Amino acid sequence: MLHLPKLTNTQQEAVLKLIAGTTAFDNTPPIAEHILLHLRHGGDKADSHLLVEQGNQVIGYAHLDQTDLVAGPSVELVVDPKFRGAGVGRQLISKAIEIYGNGLRLWVHGDQPAANSLVTSFGFEKIRTVLQMSRALTDIQQLPKLDKEVGEDIVIRSFLPGIDSDSWLLLNNKVFKEHPEQGNWQLVDLNIRLGEEWFDEQGFFLAEVNKKIIGSTWTKIHGSHTHQHEADEESHAHPAIGEIYITAVDHEYAGRGIGKVLTITALNYLKYQGLSDAMLYVDFDNKAALNLYQSLGFTLSGMDILYRLKA
């Protein structure tokens, strides 16, 4: 096993290939988006990496992050599906514990009973649950008109990169002030996402009052792909799916139905792109958001769990 402060270009490509292959196999990403972006565009100075190789192939990878001095270091890992059950995941977790010790946090993405069992066998305890919810787009209602309770002074329009960037960051960092992944974004964090292949400014919606941005939601389309789970298995395709990526409403305007109108706007947009299904992520304890999404027909389809190693 290698513990590296930085990956070479060849190692980076191998890790990205491992993540892509595992995402296709499980139909869910094994690594969080912000880590994937770090791998593509350059990570934090406090990042380091664990690699397990066999021959010229990377069969296991862990991303170690100690940038959060308050919450503590965290690890996310991925194991080639062909090598699951061979102790690769246990090796990666053991090494991460050796490096960071008690207080280490670890994410398990998707419905992975074996992974959750492995993590708890080390003494990790669950501290956060993020739900994945989904719904069909075939019966989406038409976008309702803004009534007086919502506000006739509110305008819904598409995001303009560069022109709206600074104002949107002010809203985002206000709404997500205490959020571990979404808070304290800088312009570079936004621009990296605006430069991703999936980004479409027409699917990024803003709510304005007197030209002040007071709410937003933007969408992401995960492209369709065809793959095989086993070498001798017939190939099959996963259809493209739309994601309600980030929704934010200024707390001063809460309770006026702005989040609902923005979400329905986004769902209609995804439907008119020819998609059949949509999904989103929401914290288990965000009751207001859960109630909204359930009222719009979303149901539970998966979950991500964050663990912490007990002292």
N, C-alpha and C positions, 0 to 999 in steps of 0.2 A: 504494500500500500504506500502511496505517495502523499505527503502533506506539502502543498505548494502555496506560496504567497501569490503566485500568478500563473495562469495557464499560457502555454505557447499557442500559436495559431492552430497547430495540428491538434493539440489537446482540446482546445476550444471547439473545433469542428467536431471532434469525436464525442464530446459531451453533448453538444447540441443535437447531434444525430441520435444519441442515446435517449435524450428527452423526447425528441420527435417520435421515435419508434415506440416508446413506452406510452406516450399520449395516444397514439393510434391504437395500440393494443388495449388499453384500459378505457379509451374514449373519455379520458379526463387528464388534465396536465398533472404530472407528479411534482412539479416545481412551480412556485408562485411567479406571477408575471414580472414583478419588479426584479426578481433574480434573473429571469430569462433575459430581461432587457440589459441587466448588468453584464451578463455573459456576452451579449451581442455588441454592446457599445462601450464596455469598460466598467468595472465595478468600483466600490469604495476601497480606500486604502486598508480598511480593517477587514476586508474579505480575505478568506483563504479557502483552499480546496483540497478535498480528499479524492484520490483516484484509486480504483481497483482495476487492474488490467489483466487480460489474459491474451497472450500473444500480442498482436497489434490492436486489440479491441478493448475499449473501455466498457467494462461490464457493471461498474458501480461508481457512483459519484455522490459526493456530499458537498454542499455549499455551507461554509461556516461564516457567520456574520456577528461581529462584536461591536457594531456601531451604536447600538442602543445601550447606553451606560446605565439607564434606569431599569429597564425591563430585563436586561441581561442578554448574553449571547444566544444565538439561535442557529439551528441546523435544519436543512431540508435535504432529502436524499432521494436517489432514484437507483433502482437495480434493474438490469436487463431482465425482462420477463422470462427468458430462457434459462436464467441462472437463479431464479427465485427458489428458496428452500435449500440453497447451497451454503448459507452462512454469510453471504456477502453483506446483507443489511446489518447483521449482528457485528461484523467487523467494523463497518462504518460508524455505527452508534458507539461501540466500545472505544474507538479512537477519539471520537468527538468528546466523550465523557472524560477520557484521559487528558485531553487538552483543556477543557473548560470546567469540568467537575460539576458540583451541585449548582442548581439554578439554571442549568442549560435548558433552553426551550427547543421543542421539536414539532414540526408540522407533519401531519399525515393527511394527504389530499385524496378525496374520493372515498368510495365505499371499499375499504381495504381491511377486512377483518384480521387477516394474518399480520398485516403491518401494525394494526392497533394492539394486537396480542403481543407482538414482539416488543413494542415500545413499553407497554405496561410491565413486561417481565423485567425490565431494567429499573423499575421503580418510578417511572414517570406518572404524573397525575394530570388529568384533563383540566385545563384552565380557560379554554375558549372554544366555542363551536360556531362555525360559519356555515349557514345552510345554502345549498344550491336549490333553486326553485325553477320550475319550467311550466310552460303552457303552450297549447296549440295556437296557431295564428289564423286558423281557418274561420273562426267565428268572432274575430275582433270587432267590437262596436265601432261605429263611426266616431270621429273626434267630436265631443260635445262642445257646444258654444260656451264661451265664458259668460257665466251669469253674474248677477250683481254681487253674489256672495264671494265669488272668486275675484272679481274686479274687472270692470270694463277698461280700466287704464293699463291692464297688463297686455303686453305684446309678446307673442311667441315667434322666434325667428331662428335661423341657422347661425352657427358660430362662424366668425371671420378670423382665420389664423392671423396672428400679428396684431390686428386691430383690436381684437377682444382678449388677447392673451393675458395681459396684466390685470385687467378687471376681473376676468374669470379666476385667476389665481387668488385674488383677494377674497372672492366668495368661497372658493374651495378651502382655503386655509382658515377661514372663519368658521365654516360649517364643520370641518373635520379637524379642529384644533387639537383634540385629544386622540385622534385616530392613529394607530401605529403605522399603517401603510399609506394612508391618504393625506395625512396632515403634513404641514410644513414643506409643501412642494416649492421648488424654485422653477424659474423659467426653463432651465435645461430639462427638468423632469417632464414638463408639459411638451416641450419641443421634440423630445425623443419619441413620445407617443404619437405626436402629430406626423412624424416621419415614418411611422410603421406602415406596412403594406395594407393593413386592414383599415386604416383611418380614412374616413370620408366626412368632410366638413358638412355635407348635406344631412348627415345623420347625427349631428351634434347640435342640440337645441337649447336655446336660451330663453328665459322669461325675463322681460324688462319692464320696469316702471319708470317713466320719465328718463329713458335711456340709461338707467341704472340696472345692472344685472342682479336679479334677486333669486334666480333659480336656474338650474340647468340639468339636462340629462344627455348622455351621448351613448351611441351604440357601437357595437363591434360585430362584425360578421366573421365567424369561424368557417373557413372554406371547406368544401367537400373534398374527400379524398378516398382512395381505394387502397386496401392493404390486405395482407394475409396474416392471421394469427399464428399459423404454423406453416412450415415449408410445404407440406402436402395438402394444405387446406385451400379450398376454392376462395379466390379473392372476392371481397365484397366492399361496398361503399358505405360511408357515413355521410348523410346529407348535410349540407351547410346549415348552420344554426345561428340565429341572431342572439346577441347578448345586450341586455340593458346594463351598460358598463358602470357608469358613475352617475348617481342622481344626487343633487344638492339643492336645498331650499334654505334661504336665509331665515334664521330663527325668528326674526322680526315679522316675517310673513307666514309663519306656520299656521296651520288650521284653516287656510283659505282654499284648499283644494288644488294648489299649484303643482304639488308633486304628482297628483293623479292626472292632471291635464298633460303634464310633461311626459309621464309614462305612457299614456295612451297615444300621444303624438309619436313617441318612439316606436311603439308597437305597430302603429299604422305604417310608419316608414319601413320597418322590417318586413311587414306583410307585402308591401308594394315592391319590395326587392325580389319577390318570388319565393320567400322563405315560408316554411310550414310550421316552424317551432321557434320559441324564444326562451332564454334562460337568464338568470341573474344570481348574484350572491348577496346575502344579507346576514348580519350577525343575529344569532339566536335570540339575544336579549333586546334587540331593537324592535320593540313591540309595535310602535307606530308604523314603521316600514312594513313589518310582517302583516299587519292588518290591512294596509293598503294593497300589498301584492296579492294577498288571499282574496280580497274583494274584487280583484281584477282577474281572478281565475288561476293564479299560480299555485302549484302544489309542490311539495317536497320531492326532489329527485336525487339528492346526494348531500354530503356534508364534508367539510374539512375540519379537523380537530387539532388544536394546539395543546401540547403537553409541556409540563415543566418537571424537571428532575427534582424530587424531594430532597431536602437537606438531611 
